[in-house]
Amino acid sequence: MKIRFKNREQAALSHFFKDEHKVVIKQMTLQGYYTYTLLMKT
């Protein structure tokens, strides 16, 4: 699974420069939100 950031400016500030990132883990929190663990190559 891959994800894309909607706000590219905010993603760049967080050092996410690629258009897509590969998701390793997707978890649902108790509040109903999802958290993602991304695979990042340096």
PyMOL commands that set and color helices and strands:
alter all, ss='L'
color gray80, all
select helices_A, chain A and resi 8-13
alter helices_A, ss='H'
color red, helices_A
select strands_A, chain A and resi 2-3+21-28+34-39
alter strands_A, ss='S'
color yellow, strands_A
deselect
rebuild
show_as cartoon
